[in-house]
Structures are given as structure tokens and as C-alpha cells.
Amino acid sequence: MLLQYYENLKQCLHNLAVNRIFALAYSGGLDSRFLAFVGQSVGLQPVLLLAKGVHVAPADTAYALQGAQQRNFSLRLAQSDPLSLPSVAMGARDRCYSCKHALFSQLLRQAEGFVLCDGTQASDTQQ
């Protein structure tokens, strides 16, 4: 069963990649590292987009950078300041949505027309 999931993932990444390239919202966490690794292992060239800002611990950024460098991934930093968003700064109910929307809008621009993937899983959306 796991082999079938892996085969489906490989096929999906190949279908999404343009000229063997896809962009990946990269945090350095297990999910985004896995997608980057699978993409690279099947001959694709993931471009990792790493958000950096006051909302990300410097140690987490360093860990993500180190992981990308060890595997020789192409990586771009996306500077972000969620506190510049009024809903985040005020602690509004929609602050998480506003932050994520702003971040992914920026990542889409930096993806430069390539498909943007992320490591969100179906179980991440369950309450």
C-alpha cells in the first residue's frame, strides 16, 4: 500500500512540474523535506521557498537552510513580517488566515509561474 502512495506522489509531482521544476513552500519540517527529497530523487528540481521573519525562530531557519544546502537544493528566502498585517498585529480572529494568505501570496510571486506545492496533509485540516 505504501508503495502505491509513493508511486502516486511521484506521478503527481511529475505532472505538476514544468520543465522538471516545481516550487515548494519549505519550512525544513518533515513534510516539506520529504516532498523536496522525493522530487529530487525522481529527477525533478524543486525550488525551495523558505519564509524568514520575526515569526520564525532563528534556529528553525538555520536548520532549514542547513538541510537544503546538504542536499544541494535551490533555495530562495521569502522575507515576511506578519506583524505588518493589521489583523495579526491586533490579534483579530482571522489573524492566522491573514498571515498564511499573505505568506502564500508572496510565495506564489516568488514561484515565478511554477506550481507551488506545500506539505499540508489531509490530517492537518481536521479539528
Backbone as a ProteinNet text record, in pm:
[ID]
protein_1_A
[PRIMARY]
MLLQYYENLKQCLHNLAVNRIFALAYSGGLDSRFLAFVGQSVGLQPVLLLAKGVHVAPADTAYALQGAQQRNFSLRLAQSDPLSLPSVAMGARDRCYSCKHALFSQLLRQAEGFVLCDGTQASDTQQ
[TERTIARY]
81.9	0	86.4	191	277.4	346.1	384.4	449.9	356.8	229	131.9	118.8	118.6	113.7	236.7	351.2	476.5	471.3	424.3	412.8	315.7	205.6	109.2	171.5	248.5	314.5	414.6	494.5	591.7	520.7	413.7	339.7	279.4	225.6	165.9	271.1	387.3	493.6	540	552.9	591	485.8	358.6	251.2	248.2	285.3	281.3	403.8	516.3	642.3	640	695.8	711.9	861.2	896.9	1038.5	1116.1	1050.8	1110.2	1126.6	1066.6	1081.3	944.8	944.2	827.1	877.6	794.7	828.9	768	833.4	787.5	797	683.4	683.7	756.8	874.8	967.4	987.1	964.5	985.3	1104.6	1150.6	1254.7	1195.6	1063.4	995.5	986.2	938.2	935.6	858.8	742.4	659.3	724.8	775.1	836.5	971.4	1045.6	1171.2	1142.5	1037.3	1000.7	963.9	879.7	842.4	963.6	1051.8	1173.5	1258.4	1275.4	1356.3	1295.4	1166.1	1101.9	1116.4	1089.9	1104.4	1244.4	1342.8	1481.8	1516.4	1467.9	1503.7	1442.1	1337.1	1276.9	1316.4	1423.6	1479.1	1421.1	1345	1290	1379.8	1354.5	1434.8	1344.6	1317.3	1235	1309.6	1239.3	1292.4	1226.1	1306.2	1253.6	1237.2	1119.7	1089.9	1070.7	1164	1167.2	1128.6	1022.2	980.3	1074.2	1116.5	1204.5	1146.4	1137.4	1084	1077.5	1014.7	1008.1	925.6	842.9	756.3	823.7	945.4	1018.5	1144.2	1161.5	1279.5	1406.5	1509	1633.7	1691.8	1677.1	1727.4	1651.8	1521.8	1443.4	1487	1512.3	1560.8	1696.1	1786.5	1919.6	1910.4	1821.9	1803.4	1753.5	1656.1	1601.6	1707.4	1783.6	1890.2	1994.6	2033.7	2134.1	2085.3	1960.5	1905.1	1902	1866	1860.9	2001.4	2096.5	2234.1	2295.1	2265.6	2321.3	2276	2155.4	2103	2116.6	2183.4	2210.1	2082	1983.4	1859.4	1875.9	1802.7	1789.7	1695.4	1736.2	1656.4	1648.4	1529.3	1507	1442.3	1488	1429	1314.1	1206.9	1090.9	1079.1	1127.2	1122.3	977.2	937.6	798.5	790.7	694.4	670.4	520.8	469	325.4	272.2	359.2	312.7	279.5	317.7	280.4	136.1	75.7	-64.3	-153.7	-245.5	-329.4	-402.4	-455.3	-531.4	-441.7	-316.2	-222.5	-179.7	-144.2	-97.7	-205.3	-332.8	-443.4	-490.3	-441.5	-486.6	-628.7	-668.2	-804.6	-828.9	-955.4	-991.9	-935.8	-924.1	-876.3	-725.3	-652.2	-508.9	-431	-465.6	-392.1	-417.3	-543.6	-575.8	-503.1	-507.3	-442	-292.8	-229.9	-85.7	-52.9	-126	-99.1	-130.9	-238.8	-274.9	-165.4	-117.7	-11.8	116.1	150.9	273.1	263.6	153	141.9	126.1	69.6	65.3	207.5	290.6	430.3	504.5	481	547.5	506.8	379.1	333.4	405.8	425.6	500.6	644.1	704.8	842.9	855.2	745.1	746.9	764.7	743.3	767.9	702.6	574.4	499.1	505.2	593	596.3	486.6	442.5	343.2	403.7	325.1	369.9	306.5	389.4	343.6	374	302.4	336.9	307	350.5	339.5	212.2	109.1	-15.6	-75.1	-118	-180.4	-327	-404.8	-546.9	-567.6	-481.9	-498	-469.5	-397.8	-369.2	-495.4	-596.8	-717.7	-825.2	-801.6	-900.8	-892	-1005.7	-1010.7	-991.2
-119.2	0	125.8	130	248.3	271.8	163.8	178.3	245.4	214.2	276.4	425.9	464.5	606.7	679.5	615.7	674.6	691	588.2	595.3	706.2	718.6	825.6	963.1	977.3	1104.9	1138.5	1042.3	1065.9	1111.2	1041.7	1076.4	1216.2	1246.8	1378.2	1488.4	1471.2	1571.9	1587.4	1476.4	1484.5	1559.7	1535.9	1604	1754	1793	1934.2	2012.6	1945.7	2013.9	2068.5	2184.9	2247.3	2244.1	2177.9	2159.6	2099.8	2004.4	1931.5	2017.6	2136	2226.6	2249.2	2247.8	2291.6	2369.8	2460.2	2538.3	2468.9	2484.2	2418.1	2513.9	2537.1	2612.8	2525.8	2569.1	2486.3	2544.3	2459.6	2503.1	2434	2327.1	2245.1	2134.4	2134.3	2029.3	1901.8	1798.4	1666.5	1664.1	1726.2	1718.2	1785.5	1906.7	1975.4	1913.3	1863.8	1793.2	1667.9	1595.8	1473.9	1504.4	1605.2	1640.7	1683	1760.3	1802.1	1680.8	1590.2	1470.1	1383.1	1359.2	1275.5	1340.8	1470.9	1540.4	1525.6	1548.6	1538.2	1394.5	1298	1158	1103	1166.8	1120.5	1210.4	1287.4	1364.8	1502.6	1551.2	1686.2	1783.2	1911.6	2015.8	2106.7	2068.7	2156.7	2284.4	2395.3	2524	2551.4	2550.8	2566.5	2713.8	2748.9	2885.6	2886.6	2948.2	2946.6	3083.1	3085.5	3209.5	3240	3363.8	3409	3537.9	3544.5	3665	3651.1	3749.4	3753.1	3638.4	3577.3	3468.5	3331	3326.2	3200.1	3209	3111.9	3110.3	3100.4	3179	3172.7	3031.2	2953	2814.9	2731.6	2756.4	2684.3	2722.2	2850.5	2895.9	2834.2	2835	2776.8	2628	2556.7	2413.5	2388.6	2467.8	2453.3	2483.8	2590.1	2624.9	2514	2461.6	2355.5	2232.2	2193.7	2077.9	2096.8	2216.8	2244.8	2242.8	2299.5	2303.9	2164.7	2080.5	1944.9	1864.2	1888.3	1814	1892.7	2007.8	2088.8	2134.5	2176.5	2228.6	2375.5	2417.8	2559.6	2617.5	2726.8	2783	2933.9	2985.6	3130.6	3167.5	3276.1	3325	3420.3	3405.3	3493.3	3569.4	3693.1	3774.9	3808.3	3789.8	3810.1	3876.7	3966.2	4029.1	4030.5	3923.9	3916.6	4029.2	4087.9	4196	4323	4327.2	4441.3	4429.8	4315.5	4295.6	4340.8	4432.4	4484.4	4374.9	4274.2	4171	4088.3	4070.3	3996.6	4084.3	4207.9	4298.6	4322	4323	4346.3	4217.9	4105	3977.8	3942.6	3983.5	3957.4	3806.8	3770.8	3629	3568.7	3647.2	3594.6	3612.4	3635.1	3663.7	3549	3424.8	3311.3	3302.7	3321.2	3320.4	3434.3	3553.5	3669.2	3646.3	3591.9	3566.1	3464.3	3354.1	3247.9	3296	3371.3	3423.8	3516.9	3604.8	3697.7	3621.7	3524.8	3447.3	3369.2	3299.1	3219.8	3307.1	3424	3517.6	3557.1	3583.3	3617.5	3497.8	3379.4	3260	3233.7	3255.2	3237.8	3333.5	3457.5	3552.6	3503.7	3453.7	3406.8	3275.3	3202.7	3077.4	3103.2	3226.9	3270.9	3181.8	3149.4	3073.4	2922.5	2873.9	2730.8	2695.5	2571.4	2524	2531.1	2581.2	2589.4	2476.5	2390.6	2280	2313.5	2245.9	2255.8	2121.4	2105.4	1976.7	1957.5	2037.4	2020.3	1883.8	1814.7	1684.5	1692.3	1597.1	1595.2	1596.1	1527.8	1522.5	1658	1746.2	1879.9	1965.5	1932.2	2014	1967.2	1855.7	1803.7	1877.3	1904.9	1976.8	1884
0	0	0	84.3	89.6	-43.8	-110.6	-240.3	-340.3	-334	-424.9	-396	-268.3	-233.4	-287.3	-273.3	-322.7	-474	-544	-690.1	-730.6	-658.6	-688	-666.9	-559.3	-531.9	-641.9	-681.2	-789.3	-916.7	-952.4	-1074	-1062.8	-947.1	-924.2	-940.7	-879.8	-891.3	-1036.1	-1107.6	-1248.9	-1329.4	-1298.9	-1370.8	-1342.3	-1220.8	-1182.1	-1228.1	-1238	-1269.9	-1412.9	-1427.4	-1559	-1590.2	-1698.6	-1732.4	-1615.1	-1545.8	-1433	-1307.2	-1304	-1188.7	-1123.5	-991.2	-914.8	-794.6	-745.9	-626.4	-505.5	-392.4	-270.7	-153	-87.1	37.5	138.2	177.7	254.6	394.2	493.8	632.2	695.8	633.4	693.8	778.9	792.9	867.9	786.3	848.8	787.1	655.5	650	530.2	409.6	427.9	313.7	276.2	375	343.1	262.5	299.3	228.1	83.6	61.8	-75.3	-157.8	-97.9	-169	-205.1	-109.9	-132.4	-241.9	-236.2	-337.8	-474.3	-482	-609.5	-666.4	-583.3	-629	-667.2	-590.2	-615.4	-743.2	-794.7	-920.5	-1038.2	-1019.5	-1130.1	-1149.9	-1053.6	-1063.5	-988.6	-1009.8	-946.7	-863.4	-739.4	-655.9	-620	-627	-581.7	-447.5	-342.2	-207.4	-173.5	-123	-83	66.9	136.4	282.6	338.1	417.8	482.5	599	604.8	712.3	768.4	899.6	961.1	1111.7	1174.4	1320.4	1377.5	1295.9	1341.4	1333.6	1282.5	1269.3	1355.7	1442.7	1530	1445.7	1476.3	1400.4	1391.2	1496.5	1492.9	1390	1373.7	1273.4	1132.7	1112.2	981.3	951.9	1048.6	1030.1	997.5	1066.4	1042.8	900.4	857.5	722.4	616.8	638.1	543.5	535.1	649.3	652.1	576.1	597.9	528.7	379	334.1	190.5	129.6	200.6	149.5	142.4	241	241.8	121.3	73.5	-41.3	-171.3	-163.8	-282.8	-354.8	-275.7	-332.1	-367.8	-468.7	-497.8	-392.7	-328.3	-219.4	-233.2	-208.2	-207.4	-74.3	-16.2	108	76.9	151.2	139.9	271.3	272.6	393.6	423.8	548.6	586.6	724	738.6	868.1	894.7	956	979.1	1068.1	1150.6	1237.2	1158.7	1032.7	949.3	900	921.3	882.2	997.5	973.1	1081.6	1160.8	1091.6	1164.2	1255.1	1216.4	1300.6	1418	1388.9	1494.3	1599.8	1557.3	1651.5	1718.3	1673.7	1730.6	1690.9	1570.4	1523.4	1505.8	1500.4	1486.5	1358.4	1253.5	1125	1106.4	1214.7	1204.6	1140.3	1171.9	1113.9	963.8	924.3	782.7	711	767.6	705.6	688.2	791.2	786.3	677.2	677.3	578.9	437.7	421.5	289.9	237.1	321	279.9	246.1	328.2	304.1	174.1	152.4	30.6	-93.2	-79.3	-192.9	-232.3	-131.6	-158.6	-219.4	-165.3	-219	-363.4	-394.7	-533.4	-627.7	-584.4	-667.3	-687.4	-581	-590.2	-666.5	-681.9	-757.2	-907.3	-948	-1086.1	-1191.4	-1168.6	-1267.3	-1249.9	-1165.7	-1139.7	-1039.6	-1043.8	-948.4	-808.7	-713.2	-574.3	-494.5	-439.7	-354.9	-209.1	-120.6	21.1	85.8	208.6	275.4	353.8	329.2	400.6	368.3	471.3	455.4	495.9	451.5	485.5	636.7	710.2	855.4	920.9	851.3	905.5	913.4	836.7	831.6	928.7	995.2	1089.3	1222	1278.3	1406.1	1521.7
[MASK]
+++++++++++++++++++++++++++++++++++++++++++++++++++++++++++++++++++++++++++++++++++++++++++++++++++++++++++++++++++++++++++++++

